[in-house]
Each structure stands twice: as C-alpha cells, then as structure tokens.
Amino acid sequence: MMTISQMEAMTDNVFFILASLLTDKHGYLIMQSIEEVTGGSFVIGPASLYTNLKKLLKAGLIHEKPGEKSNQKVYGITARGIEALQNEVKRKEQMVMLVKKALEHREGGAGDEIQICDD
C-alpha cells in the first residue's frame, strides 16, 4: 500500500473541479456546482478555474468538446482523471484515519507519539 509521503497531493481547486466533472459541464456551471455542493464554503473564481482547466487538459485528466453555444466549451473527466480523483480520495481517507488514530491516542492519555508518515 502506498503511504501518504509517496503520493503527490492534489490541490483543493483541482479536487473539486475533477469531482464536478464527473458529469460534463461548461466553465460557469463548474464554478456554480462547486459552490453549491460545498454550501458556499469553497468558491473558485474564473481565473483560477480556467488556469486549472488548462493544466488538467494538458495532463490528460479532462477533455473538452464544443458546447451548445459557439464560444462555449464543455469539459468532462477522462479515465485518467477518474483514477487520479480516486487516488486522491484514498489519500485523504488515509490522512483522516491517521489523524483520528493520533487524536484517539492523545485523548487516551498516552504519552507516546504516533508516527503519521514513515519517511
């Protein structure tokens, strides 16, 4: 099993963009859906969105196709993007699990320190 220290972290922007693109969307709808699904606690502006979309396209994690309007592009996640998103979910779950264990250990009053990464 891969440890946290061996995996590259995904930014929150990229994480939410990829998650949003599990169904194809145009740029404005990506921003809206992220804001909606997070209850407004996470907002991506246009500059950040389109910068990240370019990087994700270049990395092969998403694809684009023409939208209904002539100047509109629709984006969707690729198989490689789904794999990257699944890996990031596993990484985040591992992080949460390790910290929960450390907190439980601390609450138990033990003085020993728990190793979070095995570098």
N, C-alpha and C positions, 0 to 999 in steps of 0.2 A: 504494500500500500504506500502511496506517495504521501510524504509529510508536507506540512504547510511550507516549510522552508524550501522545498524543492519546486513549489508551484508559483507561478507568477500571478500576482493579484490583478484583478480587473477593477477598473475604476467604477464608482457608483453610476456615473453617466453611461458608460458602456453597458454595464449590467442591466440597467433599466431600459436602455434602447433595445438591446437584444431581446429582453423579455417582452417588450412592447411589440416587437416584430415577429412574434410567434404567429401573428396574423398580419398580412401585408397592410401597410399604411403609407400615406404621404407624410411629409415632414411635419406639418402643423398638427396632424392627428396624432403623431408620435408624441409631441410635446403635451398635447391635451390628455392623452391616455395615461401618461406617466404621472402628470399632476393629479388626475382623477384617482388612479389606483393607489397613490400614496396619500390621499386625502389632503393634498396641497403641501405636504411636508417636504417634497422633493420636486423642484422645478428646474427644467433645462431650458435655457434661452436659445434663440435661433443660432447665434454664432457658435456656441458650444455644440449644439446638435449637428449642424452641418459639417463642422470640423471633424467630429467623431464619425459621422456617416462616411466621409471621405476615407478615413483611416480604416473603417470596417470594410468598406468596399475593396480597398487595396489589399487587405488581409484575407479577403475571400470569405468573411464571416456573414456578409449580407450581399444581396443582389439588388439591382434596380431595374425598373421597367417603366415605360411611359404610362402616365396616368390618364384620366378621362379628359383633363384639360391639356391643351398643347404644351404649356410650360410646366406641367406638374410631373413629378417623378414619384413612383410608388416603390417602397423598399420592402424587402422580406428577408427573413433569416435563411441561411443556407444550412446544409447538413453539418458543415464545419462549424458554423455559428452555434448550432444547437449543441454540438459536442462541447464547445468552449463554455457555453452557458451551464450545461450540466456539470462540467468540471468545477466551475466557479461555485455553484450551489453546494457541491460536495465539500469544497474548500471552506466555505463559510460555515457549513454544518460542523465540520471538524473544529474550526476555531471556537464556535459556540460551545461545543461539547467539552473541549479542553478547559475553557474558562469556567464553565459551570462546575467541572470537577475541582478546579482550583478554589473556587468560591466555597463549595461544599466542604472542602478540606479545611479552609480557613475558618469557616463557621463552626467546624467540629473542634476547633481549638488546638489543632496540631501545629507544632512549630516548624515542621519540615516544609521546605519549599517544593512545589510541584514543578517539574520541567514541562514547559509548554512546547518547545522545539528541541529536536535532537540534532543540533548542528555539529 
